[in-house]
Amino acid sequence: MISYIRGELAAVEEDRVVVEAGGIGYGIFMAGSAMGRLPAIGSQVKIHTYFSVKEDSMQLFGFLTEDDLKVFRLVIGVSGIGPKGGLNILSQLTPDELRFAVFSGDAKAISSAPGIGKKTAEKLILELKDKLKLEDALPHSGDADSVPGIGAGPAGTVQNDAVQALVALGYGSTEALKAVRQVEITEDMQVEDVLKRALKSMMF
């Protein structure tokens, strides 16, 4: 079992990276969104990995955080979704967005990933509702790996209300969450202010 690889980022290819560690270059498949967050070639990186072994192949799949890897393991535990399919889903949705899609039953957002049909997306929602925790999508102070989400307090209430309003207007729940998260919240902002900025970002 290879839990993670720490070394020099030697190359970034179309769907994988090469990390050199101990004189060995490891080819690691990664989601495009994660590859876009990597430092410059030649920098030191730590990639959390999943080692897939089949009769005809052995492949490494990499993630920037342990949470990403945890969600990936849950996704590929769903019958009909292999490592490549799981990576496609996490290229389309961040772990937090996937949690939100699962709890809101947004099969459309999940099936937007290449190779994932509506029935598979619905099956994933059914099987992961009891395994994914929505609170894990909330920010944790001091956690460098966390992704900003909808938190508690007044600002969190405003964001939640804005998401619900966008859903009521006919937008997908995951799409609404993405748009609201992009809005920089200040203490004096009301739901209407967040809605206006979120809608503006969705138009471009």
ZADO-1210 file (C-alpha; in nm, 4 decimals, padded with zeros to 6 digits):
<atoms>
<atom x="00.0000" y="00.0000" z="00.0000" code="MET" pos="1"/>
<atom x="00.1361" y="00.3400" z="-00.1012" code="ILE" pos="2"/>
<atom x="-00.0299" y="00.6006" z="00.1238" code="SER" pos="3"/>
<atom x="00.1414" y="00.9041" z="-00.0232" code="TYR" pos="4"/>
<atom x="00.4411" y="01.0103" z="-00.2285" code="ILE" pos="5"/>
<atom x="00.6547" y="01.3084" z="-00.1370" code="ARG" pos="6"/>
<atom x="00.9075" y="01.4323" z="-00.3890" code="GLY" pos="7"/>
<atom x="00.9814" y="01.6675" z="-00.6761" code="GLU" pos="8"/>
<atom x="00.7128" y="01.7469" z="-00.9308" code="LEU" pos="9"/>
<atom x="00.8949" y="01.6388" z="-01.2469" code="ALA" pos="10"/>
<atom x="00.6207" y="01.6736" z="-01.5097" code="ALA" pos="11"/>
<atom x="00.2546" y="01.7608" z="-01.5609" code="VAL" pos="12"/>
<atom x="00.0850" y="01.5781" z="-01.8466" code="GLU" pos="13"/>
<atom x="-00.2718" y="01.5792" z="-01.9784" code="GLU" pos="14"/>
<atom x="-00.4230" y="01.3525" z="-01.7139" code="ASP" pos="15"/>
<atom x="-00.1363" y="01.2673" z="-01.4828" code="ARG" pos="16"/>
<atom x="00.1721" y="01.4021" z="-01.3104" code="VAL" pos="17"/>
<atom x="00.5163" y="01.2540" z="-01.2575" code="VAL" pos="18"/>
<atom x="00.6679" y="01.2852" z="-00.9110" code="VAL" pos="19"/>
<atom x="01.0310" y="01.1850" z="-00.8604" code="GLU" pos="20"/>
<atom x="01.1043" y="01.0329" z="-00.5209" code="ALA" pos="21"/>
<atom x="01.4092" y="00.8270" z="-00.4306" code="GLY" pos="22"/>
<atom x="01.5314" y="00.8260" z="-00.7895" code="GLY" pos="23"/>
<atom x="01.2011" y="00.6809" z="-00.9185" code="ILE" pos="24"/>
<atom x="00.9499" y="00.8717" z="-01.1314" code="GLY" pos="25"/>
<atom x="00.5932" y="00.7858" z="-01.0255" code="TYR" pos="26"/>
<atom x="00.3178" y="00.8456" z="-01.2828" code="GLY" pos="27"/>
<atom x="00.0067" y="00.9487" z="-01.0903" code="ILE" pos="28"/>
<atom x="-00.3373" y="01.0084" z="-01.2432" code="PHE" pos="29"/>
<atom x="-00.5055" y="01.3185" z="-01.1003" code="MET" pos="30"/>
<atom x="-00.8200" y="01.5237" z="-01.1483" code="ALA" pos="31"/>
<atom x="-00.7716" y="01.8282" z="-01.3695" code="GLY" pos="32"/>
<atom x="-00.8931" y="02.0601" z="-01.0939" code="SER" pos="33"/>
<atom x="-00.6267" y="01.9245" z="-00.8571" code="ALA" pos="34"/>
<atom x="-00.3534" y="01.9481" z="-01.1201" code="MET" pos="35"/>
<atom x="-00.4384" y="02.3149" z="-01.1620" code="GLY" pos="36"/>
<atom x="-00.3566" y="02.3728" z="-00.7952" code="ARG" pos="37"/>
<atom x="-00.0107" y="02.2179" z="-00.8095" code="LEU" pos="38"/>
<atom x="00.3016" y="02.4326" z="-00.7664" code="PRO" pos="39"/>
<atom x="00.5558" y="02.4881" z="-01.0431" code="ALA" pos="40"/>
<atom x="00.7508" y="02.1972" z="-01.1899" code="ILE" pos="41"/>
<atom x="01.0589" y="02.1358" z="-00.9772" code="GLY" pos="42"/>
<atom x="00.8729" y="02.2113" z="-00.6520" code="SER" pos="43"/>
<atom x="00.8325" y="01.9642" z="-00.3690" code="GLN" pos="44"/>
<atom x="00.4875" y="01.8075" z="-00.3445" code="VAL" pos="45"/>
<atom x="00.3045" y="01.5540" z="-00.1313" code="LYS" pos="46"/>
<atom x="00.0429" y="01.3493" z="-00.3169" code="ILE" pos="47"/>
<atom x="-00.1954" y="01.1198" z="-00.1287" code="HIS" pos="48"/>
<atom x="-00.2402" y="00.8081" z="-00.3386" code="THR" pos="49"/>
<atom x="-00.4683" y="00.5173" z="-00.4155" code="TYR" pos="50"/>
<atom x="-00.2955" y="00.2151" z="-00.5715" code="PHE" pos="51"/>
<atom x="-00.5256" y="00.0317" z="-00.8123" code="SER" pos="52"/>
<atom x="-00.4213" y="-00.3231" z="-00.8989" code="VAL" pos="53"/>
<atom x="-00.5975" y="-00.5187" z="-01.1750" code="LYS" pos="54"/>
<atom x="-00.5064" y="-00.8274" z="-01.3743" code="GLU" pos="55"/>
<atom x="-00.3827" y="-00.6180" z="-01.6660" code="ASP" pos="56"/>
<atom x="-00.2686" y="-00.2952" z="-01.4993" code="SER" pos="57"/>
<atom x="-00.1367" y="-00.1201" z="-01.1903" code="MET" pos="58"/>
<atom x="-00.2138" y="00.2507" z="-01.1572" code="GLN" pos="59"/>
<atom x="-00.1668" y="00.5265" z="-00.9016" code="LEU" pos="60"/>
<atom x="-00.4372" y="00.7879" z="-00.8471" code="PHE" pos="61"/>
<atom x="-00.3373" y="01.0998" z="-00.6591" code="GLY" pos="62"/>
<atom x="-00.5047" y="01.3653" z="-00.4446" code="PHE" pos="63"/>
<atom x="-00.3878" y="01.6828" z="-00.2740" code="LEU" pos="64"/>
<atom x="-00.5632" y="01.6136" z="00.0572" code="THR" pos="65"/>
<atom x="-00.6582" y="01.3141" z="00.2667" code="GLU" pos="66"/>
<atom x="-01.0206" y="01.4253" z="00.2447" code="ASP" pos="67"/>
<atom x="-01.0110" y="01.4058" z="-00.1366" code="ASP" pos="68"/>
<atom x="-00.8724" y="01.0519" z="-00.1114" code="LEU" pos="69"/>
<atom x="-01.1335" y="00.9539" z="00.1489" code="LYS" pos="70"/>
<atom x="-01.4199" y="01.0704" z="-00.0740" code="VAL" pos="71"/>
<atom x="-01.2636" y="00.8988" z="-00.3762" code="PHE" pos="72"/>
<atom x="-01.2543" y="00.5674" z="-00.1870" code="ARG" pos="73"/>
<atom x="-01.6233" y="00.6022" z="-00.1026" code="LEU" pos="74"/>
<atom x="-01.7127" y="00.6856" z="-00.4618" code="VAL" pos="75"/>
<atom x="-01.5339" y="00.3857" z="-00.6129" code="ILE" pos="76"/>
<atom x="-01.6986" y="00.1671" z="-00.3495" code="GLY" pos="77"/>
<atom x="-02.0234" y="00.2205" z="-00.5408" code="VAL" pos="78"/>
<atom x="-02.0872" y="-00.0686" z="-00.7797" code="SER" pos="79"/>
<atom x="-02.0263" y="00.0332" z="-01.1398" code="GLY" pos="80"/>
<atom x="-01.7823" y="00.3158" z="-01.0636" code="ILE" pos="81"/>
<atom x="-01.4148" y="00.2361" z="-01.1140" code="GLY" pos="82"/>
<atom x="-01.1098" y="00.4514" z="-01.0339" code="PRO" pos="83"/>
<atom x="-01.1254" y="00.6385" z="-01.3660" code="LYS" pos="84"/>
<atom x="-01.4960" y="00.7083" z="-01.3160" code="GLY" pos="85"/>
<atom x="-01.4315" y="00.8247" z="-00.9611" code="GLY" pos="86"/>
<atom x="-01.1596" y="01.0578" z="-01.0828" code="LEU" pos="87"/>
<atom x="-01.3945" y="01.1955" z="-01.3492" code="ASN" pos="88"/>
<atom x="-01.6502" y="01.2780" z="-01.0801" code="ILE" pos="89"/>
<atom x="-01.3916" y="01.4556" z="-00.8644" code="LEU" pos="90"/>
<atom x="-01.2689" y="01.6443" z="-01.1709" code="SER" pos="91"/>
<atom x="-01.6217" y="01.7773" z="-01.2143" code="GLN" pos="92"/>
<atom x="-01.7067" y="01.8328" z="-00.8462" code="LEU" pos="93"/>
<atom x="-01.4929" y="01.9050" z="-00.5414" code="THR" pos="94"/>
<atom x="-01.5517" y="01.6718" z="-00.2443" code="PRO" pos="95"/>
<atom x="-01.7594" y="01.9443" z="-00.0756" code="ASP" pos="96"/>
<atom x="-01.9700" y="01.9967" z="-00.3880" code="GLU" pos="97"/>
<atom x="-02.0197" y="01.6207" z="-00.4165" code="LEU" pos="98"/>
<atom x="-02.1390" y="01.6060" z="-00.0554" code="ARG" pos="99"/>
<atom x="-02.3870" y="01.8839" z="-00.1280" code="PHE" pos="100"/>
<atom x="-02.5034" y="01.7127" z="-00.4481" code="ALA" pos="101"/>
<atom x="-02.5548" y="01.3832" z="-00.2634" code="VAL" pos="102"/>
<atom x="-02.7537" y="01.5369" z="00.0219" code="PHE" pos="103"/>
<atom x="-02.9667" y="01.7485" z="-00.2115" code="SER" pos="104"/>
<atom x="-03.0234" y="01.4579" z="-00.4520" code="GLY" pos="105"/>
<atom x="-02.8681" y="01.6489" z="-00.7418" code="ASP" pos="106"/>
<atom x="-02.8114" y="01.3581" z="-00.9829" code="ALA" pos="107"/>
<atom x="-02.7804" y="01.6019" z="-01.2730" code="LYS" pos="108"/>
<atom x="-02.4646" y="01.7577" z="-01.1276" code="ALA" pos="109"/>
<atom x="-02.3050" y="01.4170" z="-01.0681" code="ILE" pos="110"/>
<atom x="-02.4014" y="01.2784" z="-01.4087" code="SER" pos="111"/>
<atom x="-02.2324" y="01.5764" z="-01.5743" code="SER" pos="112"/>
<atom x="-01.9029" y="01.3911" z="-01.5132" code="ALA" pos="113"/>
<atom x="-01.7790" y="01.2016" z="-01.8232" code="PRO" pos="114"/>
<atom x="-01.8910" y="00.8382" z="-01.8289" code="GLY" pos="115"/>
<atom x="-02.1394" y="00.8784" z="-01.5423" code="ILE" pos="116"/>
<atom x="-02.5020" y="00.8261" z="-01.6406" code="GLY" pos="117"/>
<atom x="-02.8161" y="00.9317" z="-01.4558" code="LYS" pos="118"/>
<atom x="-02.8802" y="00.5835" z="-01.3111" code="LYS" pos="119"/>
<atom x="-02.5236" y="00.5572" z="-01.1812" code="THR" pos="120"/>
<atom x="-02.5501" y="00.9063" z="-01.0293" code="ALA" pos="121"/>
<atom x="-02.8768" y="00.8135" z="-00.8562" code="GLU" pos="122"/>
<atom x="-02.7190" y="00.4941" z="-00.7249" code="LYS" pos="123"/>
<atom x="-02.4221" y="00.6908" z="-00.5903" code="LEU" pos="124"/>
<atom x="-02.6575" y="00.9297" z="-00.4097" code="ILE" pos="125"/>
<atom x="-02.8498" y="00.6391" z="-00.2567" code="LEU" pos="126"/>
<atom x="-02.5382" y="00.4548" z="-00.1380" code="GLU" pos="127"/>
<atom x="-02.3403" y="00.7538" z="-00.0091" code="LEU" pos="128"/>
<atom x="-02.6112" y="00.9469" z="00.1751" code="LYS" pos="129"/>
<atom x="-02.5319" y="00.7582" z="00.4953" code="ASP" pos="130"/>
<atom x="-02.1545" y="00.7586" z="00.4415" code="LYS" pos="131"/>
<atom x="-02.0824" y="01.1220" z="00.3556" code="LEU" pos="132"/>
<atom x="-02.1223" y="01.3839" z="00.6279" code="LYS" pos="133"/>
<atom x="-02.2439" y="01.7264" z="00.5217" code="LEU" pos="134"/>
<atom x="-02.0700" y="01.8884" z="00.8207" code="GLU" pos="135"/>
<atom x="-01.7370" y="01.7802" z="00.6712" code="ASP" pos="136"/>
<atom x="-01.7981" y="02.0395" z="00.4003" code="ALA" pos="137"/>
<atom x="-01.7889" y="02.3174" z="00.6591" code="LEU" pos="138"/>
<atom x="-01.4628" y="02.5054" z="00.7210" code="PRO" pos="139"/>
<atom x="-01.2520" y="02.3978" z="01.0184" code="HIS" pos="140"/>
<atom x="-01.0283" y="02.6566" z="01.1800" code="SER" pos="141"/>
<atom x="-00.6625" y="02.5734" z="01.1537" code="GLY" pos="142"/>
<atom x="-00.7190" y="02.3059" z="00.8896" code="ASP" pos="143"/>
<atom x="-00.5008" y="02.3984" z="00.5935" code="ALA" pos="144"/>
<atom x="-00.6621" y="02.1329" z="00.3763" code="ASP" pos="145"/>
<atom x="-01.0186" y="02.2541" z="00.4271" code="SER" pos="146"/>
<atom x="-01.2122" y="02.4149" z="00.1459" code="VAL" pos="147"/>
<atom x="-01.4226" y="02.7234" z="00.2317" code="PRO" pos="148"/>
<atom x="-01.7864" y="02.6196" z="00.2634" code="GLY" pos="149"/>
<atom x="-02.1084" y="02.7413" z="00.4147" code="ILE" pos="150"/>
<atom x="-02.0282" y="02.7984" z="00.7791" code="GLY" pos="151"/>
<atom x="-02.2207" y="02.8835" z="01.0936" code="ALA" pos="152"/>
<atom x="-02.3127" y="03.2279" z="01.2267" code="GLY" pos="153"/>
<atom x="-02.4809" y="03.5237" z="01.0510" code="PRO" pos="154"/>
<atom x="-02.2667" y="03.5013" z="00.7372" code="ALA" pos="155"/>
<atom x="-02.3401" y="03.1304" z="00.7043" code="GLY" pos="156"/>
<atom x="-02.7144" y="03.1953" z="00.7428" code="THR" pos="157"/>
<atom x="-02.7042" y="03.4561" z="00.4661" code="VAL" pos="158"/>
<atom x="-02.5182" y="03.2133" z="00.2382" code="GLN" pos="159"/>
<atom x="-02.7577" y="02.9281" z="00.3127" code="ASN" pos="160"/>
<atom x="-03.0585" y="03.1490" z="00.2425" code="ASP" pos="161"/>
<atom x="-02.9003" y="03.2651" z="-00.0840" code="ALA" pos="162"/>
<atom x="-02.8414" y="02.9043" z="-00.1961" code="VAL" pos="163"/>
<atom x="-03.2014" y="02.8117" z="-00.1160" code="GLN" pos="164"/>
<atom x="-03.3288" y="03.1174" z="-00.3042" code="ALA" pos="165"/>
<atom x="-03.1288" y="03.0238" z="-00.6156" code="LEU" pos="166"/>
<atom x="-03.2621" y="02.6685" z="-00.5991" code="VAL" pos="167"/>
<atom x="-03.6152" y="02.8087" z="-00.5722" code="ALA" pos="168"/>
<atom x="-03.5440" y="03.0110" z="-00.8870" code="LEU" pos="169"/>
<atom x="-03.4728" y="02.6879" z="-01.0720" code="GLY" pos="170"/>
<atom x="-03.0934" y="02.6616" z="-01.0492" code="TYR" pos="171"/>
<atom x="-02.9312" y="02.3293" z="-00.9590" code="GLY" pos="172"/>
<atom x="-02.8312" y="02.3005" z="-00.5938" code="SER" pos="173"/>
<atom x="-02.4659" y="02.2353" z="-00.6731" code="THR" pos="174"/>
<atom x="-02.4548" y="02.5210" z="-00.9238" code="GLU" pos="175"/>
<atom x="-02.6117" y="02.7500" z="-00.6637" code="ALA" pos="176"/>
<atom x="-02.3588" y="02.6472" z="-00.3992" code="LEU" pos="177"/>
<atom x="-02.0685" y="02.7145" z="-00.6364" code="LYS" pos="178"/>
<atom x="-02.1980" y="03.0623" z="-00.7191" code="ALA" pos="179"/>
<atom x="-02.2634" y="03.1638" z="-00.3572" code="VAL" pos="180"/>
<atom x="-01.9216" y="03.0414" z="-00.2468" code="ARG" pos="181"/>
<atom x="-01.7591" y="03.2743" z="-00.4983" code="GLN" pos="182"/>
<atom x="-01.9152" y="03.5780" z="-00.3311" code="VAL" pos="183"/>
<atom x="-01.6931" y="03.7488" z="-00.0750" code="GLU" pos="184"/>
<atom x="-01.9191" y="03.7978" z="00.2259" code="ILE" pos="185"/>
<atom x="-01.8966" y="04.1073" z="00.4463" code="THR" pos="186"/>
<atom x="-02.0748" y="04.1650" z="00.7781" code="GLU" pos="187"/>
<atom x="-02.3251" y="04.4151" z="00.6372" code="ASP" pos="188"/>
<atom x="-02.4353" y="04.2025" z="00.3401" code="MET" pos="189"/>
<atom x="-02.7949" y="04.0868" z="00.3122" code="GLN" pos="190"/>
<atom x="-02.9322" y="03.7855" z="00.1228" code="VAL" pos="191"/>
<atom x="-03.0330" y="04.0124" z="-00.1659" code="GLU" pos="192"/>
<atom x="-02.6750" y="04.1406" z="-00.1993" code="ASP" pos="193"/>
<atom x="-02.5342" y="03.7866" z="-00.2135" code="VAL" pos="194"/>
<atom x="-02.8012" y="03.6838" z="-00.4655" code="LEU" pos="195"/>
<atom x="-02.7187" y="03.9729" z="-00.6993" code="LYS" pos="196"/>
<atom x="-02.3470" y="03.8926" z="-00.6988" code="ARG" pos="197"/>
<atom x="-02.4025" y="03.5187" z="-00.7319" code="ALA" pos="198"/>
<atom x="-02.6395" y="03.5669" z="-01.0257" code="LEU" pos="199"/>
<atom x="-02.3899" y="03.8011" z="-01.1896" code="LYS" pos="200"/>
<atom x="-02.1131" y="03.5410" z="-01.1626" code="SER" pos="201"/>
<atom x="-02.3428" y="03.2758" z="-01.3124" code="MET" pos="202"/>
<atom x="-02.3962" y="03.4867" z="-01.6223" code="MET" pos="203"/>
<atom x="-02.0281" y="03.4975" z="-01.7125" code="PHE" pos="204"/>
</atoms>
